[in-house]
Amino acid sequence: MNLKSVKLAALLVAGGLVALAGSMFREHRLFQEPTVAGPGVTEVKKLSDFSPVVAGTVNDCNVYILDSGVPGGTAFLIGGTHPEEPASNLSSQLFVENAVVKQGRLIVVNRANTSASQITRNGEAYPRFYSVQTPWGEKVWRMGDRCTNALDSWPDPEVYVHYPSGQNLAYMDIRNFNRTWPGRQDGLITERTNFAMMEMIRNEKVDIVLDYHEAELEYPVENTIVTHEKGQAVAAMTSMMLTSAVFPIPIGMEFSPTALHGLSHREIGDHSDAMSLLAEVAEPMLDRIRGITDEQLLMSGKDRFVMKAGEHKLLYAPIDENGWPIDIRVGRHVTTFMTALDVFNQIDPSKAVVISGVPSYQEMVDNGIGAYFKDPKSAPSDRVFMD
């Protein structure tokens, strides 16, 4: 084979690989996640219904409203802030598909930053999708990144200057949904999305907000409720109740730093009447010392390298051969919110948000979370929404 033929063959192979990669990227970006509106969902709006600044953008997400019709408070549950943390959106979707509100209202967002769910982190070899086994088959979701897709947000600044505090943050934080609260109506897409959600929180008179997250075991703010000062009593009692009676591994409480801006637990409390909380649970796939980054690690939470780091006292959360499986992570998140509501209801019964139909922590651990997701093919078409 002469040199010209070798070059042509190499060009064809390279072109084929580019075409294959492009097809895979496109499949991931356009993949639709069906959510079945459960018996408690009374209305599904778009985020742009609360503010036009996100209209026509990828981040004009679904907003699920569960209204009891009985006077009480309003709770807001944020899932999908960081789409590389699957327990976040799985937990929120479990509420949408199962919860029935008996008093007050619950508002839920599954994919707070849809754009970030349509790309995975560069250079990290993340899986494109992850799945959960259900009684009716496999349910699949997109794996995402921590930050908004650069295709939807350009250009990054040299230094991100947070609005309105003026605090200097890392350049990529302008695409981090948990660094751009309370948002800016004329900013880039992540800031506009935060702004729209703040408008919703204020206009809907939300009383309590919980933002779901996962974190690497090397991170000190782990298995923790982070709270604005408005929510300290709720967070403290929730931590004590869950640690003493429900969770084998304790859940702590941290105060939201007053001087660190852009985070939901700080800015929502500062810029609205709502108390704002954030819940963290351990996700070993995020640790830098992990092994192969695949769906098995993501969902099982088992990794021998992370375990070895634990043996050397390098982690802020325990891990053994059982890992941190997704059923436990989602179980902790769901139960944390339900317990926080119980405490909140006792503090101010006139603002109570009473929810039924949600499985307990032990039920999720024993049965697996797949038992609580509905089959979209069996549901009425007008009850199925794409996230």
Steps between C-alpha positions, in 0.01 A plus 500: 500500500646835396514811717199661331285194574613497864406866538161442339430201726600703807276785388205265453552343842528842664189620320310191610601552861396866486164403352447233768593738780273769358212255481553395862521862620181582311316198641591607852411866451159424349403213730163557667428391858132416560349596835156368589294760685378309803160524672603808695608715204233760434684715245819499292639836397818616328757711679436775243145530638662664803755710309545546122881519528531124434232473231626314195813372675599145589460589868128575475435195717181338624365622833277243671239637740326281758222708659280350770245778482524519880654818645855456622855575395695451179813286470738498204723203418794555263637200312768497233707799609811297413404224254811295577328431835218259404346459846392862465265469203397143586384613845301794367340286228398243759293773668340603172394143422384397849425788736149612589478830688233508773560859612682789335697473176815335369688632197762274341761546228678184380753660265589843638787531250391301197793626294751343740320167467566496126878476521739302719818632657786537253784254548330301777367204294157524660228262374246675278201339670405317817203278576291347776322166483125525555220240504417601142856517361801729491454875554775717353623853576771725352825529690613861514770746600530736795472809282286632216600382154739754347297471178218675686713750694779694334744654564629425849652810661859515621357534851136451588373798700196383692190717485400685712772443762794581270695205641763355265456130420665255259427568133300177448271579793294719271375162368458342844134513602600499868728802467271737309209546742304731524559544130489788259229559241741627233786258578608178331261205498589360844453838666169547317381158614578586863322833457188326366497258793540785747203671336300181546607467865399858575178510298377161621584596860713193560565432869769230492747392230721191489772465235621141441872423446763226514868543582827312488610335824815715494279808547452614861136615458369144472184322624388839618214749494633848426260767621437870483450651845123504438501121492736421786231364732356277225841373389622431855192302600496312167864403549436374852188303405659326202831430670347347811221294347525452121841529331778254589749769396427838664392810313648820639417868477713787373432873504493681167804732484384860490800611296482233226257606231313334216386187685133408537512466879633855529335701223147357507477579871649846451285598200162354592284418800576127464730300726759326285668164563737282299552125550818309413553124472813300409570412135834314456504552123584865558818422693824573317656177628232275351553208264317443170232765453204300373131454568573218742704731724245780465205289612663255742728753669762227542867572432806327649722806451262724693480228767880499524499877550252448782733254666762776503256750658488718190121520471222691672245218465535129575500238226530122505443214256129589486578840349243776469231352269247724333212357707664622821593837353148568372352356819699746709397795284131417492488431873694816583241713322205318657651536848583867446137559403380322815714732710399807300131411543537481877667841517221674306189285445333779301771454234498120510576294188370147559600228253398135468575224250879524531692183596702487820877473512487132586250427223729658241802307631309171512301531176734714291396839366400344167183373671378859526538621142198473271496352149452789254371261234214395726411851614253730320688711247385824662669392825843442346743793481850514355785641709 
